[in-house]
Each structure stands twice: as C-alpha cells, then as structure tokens.
Amino acid sequence: MPERLPSEIDHLFRHESGRIVATVARIFGLHNLALAEDVVQDAFSRALEVWKIRGMPDNPAAWLMTAARNRALDALRRERTVRTFAPEVDHLLRSEWTAAPALVEEFGAGQVKDDMLRMMFSCCNPALSQAAQLAVILNILCGFTAAEIAAAFFASPAALEKRLARAKKSLSETPSLFDIGDAAQFTTRLPTVHGALYLLFNEGYHGASSRGAIRAELCHEAMRLAGLLLEHPLGRTPASFALAGLMAFNAARLPARTSASGDLVTLVQQDRSRWDASLMARGFALLDASASGTQVSEYHLEAAIASVHAEATGLQDTDWSRIVSLYDLLLALNPSPVVALNRAIAVAEASGPAAGLKELAALDAPESFQRYPFYQAALGELTLRCGMADDARQHFQAALAMARNSMERQFLQERLRQVQIS
Amino acid sequence: MAEFVYLYRGGEPRPASPEAQQQIMQKWVVWMKGLAEKGHLVDRGQPLERSGKIVKASGKAITDGPFAEAKDVIGGFTLVKADNVAQAAELAKGCPILERGGDVEVRPVMQMSM
C-alpha cells in the first residue's frame, strides 16, 4: 500500500467533511442537519480506526464517501419511523426495498457535484447575521469545530457554540438545500455569498484576532469556496471573477506580509520577490475575466487597486494617481471611512504628505473611527513625513493603545522607537 | 530476529475535530512507515470492532462484549519482528496511541522448538 506524505493530503479530513455533510444533508434534508453531521463524524471515526493500522487507501475521498453512505443507511433504518427526510427522496428512503439503491444513486458522482455550492448558498441566508453566516460556513463546509472558529475570531468557545446552534436552528427550518437551479433565486442570493466570502478572506488577511494578524488558513478557505462559484455557469459573473481576483492578488502578498520573526511588514518594506508569482498571474487572469458586462462592483475596484501594486516593482514606480482615481470610484460606491482613509494614504503618495493630511483632516469619520488603530497610525506616518515629530509620536502612542493583537502592537512599538531616535 | 504482536488497547476515539483526526492519522502513518523502513514490520495486522460476543463454557452461554471496560478493549494488532522483547518494547514507545491514553501490549510469538 503506498504511503502518502502528510503534505499530499493537507486538510483532507476537513475538506471532505464539508463535502460529505453537504451531501448527507441534501438527502436527509437540512432539517436533519445534526443527524447528517453525526453520520459523517461516525464514518470519519471509523475511517481513522482502519487507516491508522491499514494505512491510507489510494482514494481516501471515495473511501470516506462510501463509509458515509453505509453509516447513512444505518441511520435511515434506525430513524425512519420517527423522521421524515428530504421531500424529493423521502418516499424512497422509507421502504427497505428502495432505501439502499436510492442511497447509492443519491451518493453518485453526478448527484453530489453541486452539494457544496448549494450548502454554501443555504448558509448565506440573509436571515442570518454575517457573523452567523461565517460561523456556519466554517463549521459545516470547512470542517472547523466551534473551538477552532472561536480561536480564529477571538470569541469565546461558549459564545460561538451558541451562535452556531442558533444559526443551525434557523437553517433547519427549510428541509431542502438551496435550489441553485433557479436562476432568479441564485442571482438574488449571490451578493450575500460574495459578501460572506469577502469577509471570510478579510478575517484571514487582517482579522482582529490576538493569535497573529494573518491567518492564511481562512484566506485559503475563502479562495477555495470562491473557486466553487466559478465552476458553476450562474456563478461565473464578473463580480465573482473580480472577487476571486482580489483574493488572489492579496493572497500573493501574504508570504511577504510577515517577517521571519513573525512581525507585520508594511507594503513599503515588503520584499516583493516574496510575492507569490503564480497567484499574481492568477489575479491578472481573473481580473481580465471580470472585465465584461456593464457593472463595476467594489470587488472590481479593489482588485484593480491590488493589480496596480502588483504591476509595480516598488513604491517609486507605483502609479499612485491611478490608485487615487480608483479609490475615488470606490468611495462613490461605498462611502466608508476606511476607504477614505486608504484614499488619503494614496493621495499622500501621489501628491505629498501634506495633501494626504488634508484629506485625513477632511475625513467625515464617526467617533468610533477615532479608535481605529490604522487611522491613528496613518496620522502618525503623515505628520512624521511633514516633519511634525511630536504630533507623530502622539498619534503612534494613541494607535499603540488601541492595537488589537501582539503583531500590531509590535509593529507600532517599532514605529514609535524610530520616531524617538529621529 | 523474533516475532512479536503489538496489541493496541484503549485510546478510545474521542470525538475529535476533522483536523485533529487527520493529525492523529498522520502520526500513525509516520510511525508505521518508520517500522517498515527499519525492517520491523511483518504484517500491519487489522483494526478490530469494539463490540463482539463472548462464548463461555458454562452452558455455552453467549454474552455481548465489551469484554471489559472501554479502556481495556483491544482495538487492533500488528505483527513485528525485533531482536528481542526489549527492542520490540522500545519501538512501541513511538506508537501514537500512547498520546491518546491507550497502551501497547507487546507479546512475543511463541516459538516451537523442534
């Protein structure tokens, strides 16, 4: 039996768990989600017991799917007097004569193809808050436990358990998985799906967790799920391509965002040779693919901004005026103080620090924004470049007091130290 | 070289997250691979169901397992070869079941002297 190296099967259990739970939930009905999860957990525990001693089979994914099908049949026999299953197959699953062949059919390759996507659309139910959508996506589709999600989101495991339980209760009110065959429903739900994946990626890219600011894992999951959208004819919209492109550009920079010692590295100081060239190329290809139709989404603009950075070899030859004009468009679509802050930083690069400071001062920000560490840090950077070292020190100190994790804290302490010696 | 059986006892699989399950499995893969590469692995053996029957002489009574407390149930076995029982036991120290509260019983296969 061939032995596989651990790297070849990275996250096999997590990823297959998401896929198979989606399939079992489709057959059992979303109202039986908990039973579906038990069936999959049981199948995986048995697989582990066998594989520990026998070694990994050649096709572990198929093996797990078959094990889940067998456990599903056991569960059906045990539960069918007290439960109903998905409306489409319930009558077949009730009879001992048809249950086993019906399961073989429903677990077939042609049937399971869209289950992940359908479950993703189910999870992005607008009745759920975005935080709840992310929690169920990570739990059901990505195979993260409540404790693992809690760690990633800096929440208490108990609070996360509650959030998951509430969200799943809400999901189980509909017996069927989301119907992606209905083009109108698909198109209506798609922006919510985009929003959830965007947020998931951002949580990974610069979330507020204390366990390190960059959690590449979440970024990779967001990219994997965005890839599912692109495999479906209705999912291949310009905005989906733009979103996937934006993720590829930013993910390409992940390796350069932390130093060997785990500290945050600014764009200015990043070693651009550590940017992932294949992801960059993928970003450009996706951005090209997104350039159809008449609608420009926020994802288009953010991907375009990321592409300008990707085209430059350094800060000097970055086309800052193009970045400023892209931010102008983005601000018109999404008038948020965070976008305005980023625009002001680009203005400072394009037209000098004084111009940037003027933009920051004109920024119509709510009170809560004063407590956003990057706002104070930006004020610090620009006042410093204007030669106002005292002001800069105050802003960096204010930013430091609001830092949300040790990486941010370390970064700001280093900035503050440099101001004091200059 | 003599042959020995490893009996894996206890280490009842607690519900673990998929990622944790994968890590457990990878440790077993690495450990088994180590045994095989050093020429100690004779037969990977088999995992055993944790349920079963016990047949007793008294009236040929058949009772259900588990045979003892869960921690005493044998979950599988492997056949290895080693210079002596001390070496076989030393090799078993690397078994990942030890990290999960289980143990490995090392038993020499009886040799027939003719």
Contacts between the chains, C-beta under 8 A, distances in Angstrom:
chain1	res1	chain2	res2	distance
A	3	B	29	6.2
A	3	B	32	7.7
A	3	B	33	5.2
A	3	B	36	7.9
A	4	B	29	7.1
A	6	B	26	4.4
A	6	B	29	7.1
A	6	B	30	7.7
A	9	B	22	7.4
A	11	B	19	7.2
A	11	B	22	7.2
A	12	B	22	6.3
A	13	B	18	3.8
A	13	B	19	6.6
A	13	B	21	5.2
A	13	B	22	4.0
A	13	B	25	7.8
A	14	B	18	4.5
A	14	B	19	5.4
A	14	B	22	7.2
A	16	B	18	7.9
A	17	B	18	4.4
A	41	B	15	6.4
A	44	B	18	6.5
A	44	B	21	6.0
A	45	B	13	5.0
A	45	B	15	7.4
A	45	B	21	7.4
A	48	B	13	6.5
A	48	B	21	5.1
A	48	B	24	6.5
A	48	B	25	5.6
A	49	B	13	6.5
A	49	B	47	4.9
A	49	B	75	6.7
A	49	B	76	7.5
A	50	B	47	5.1
A	51	B	25	5.5
A	51	B	28	7.4
A	52	B	24	7.4
A	52	B	25	6.2
A	52	B	28	4.1
A	52	B	47	7.0
A	52	B	76	7.4
A	52	B	96	7.8
A	53	B	8	7.7
A	53	B	28	7.5
A	53	B	32	7.8
A	53	B	44	5.7
A	53	B	45	5.9
A	53	B	46	6.5
A	53	B	47	4.9
A	53	B	76	4.8
A	53	B	78	6.5
A	54	B	44	5.9
A	54	B	46	7.5
A	54	B	47	7.1
A	55	B	29	6.8
A	55	B	32	6.6
A	55	B	44	6.7
A	56	B	25	7.6
A	56	B	29	6.7
A	143	B	17	7.4
A	143	B	18	4.2
A	143	B	19	7.1
A	144	B	17	7.3
A	144	B	19	7.7
A	145	B	17	4.1
A	147	B	17	7.6
A	148	B	17	6.2
A	148	B	19	7.0
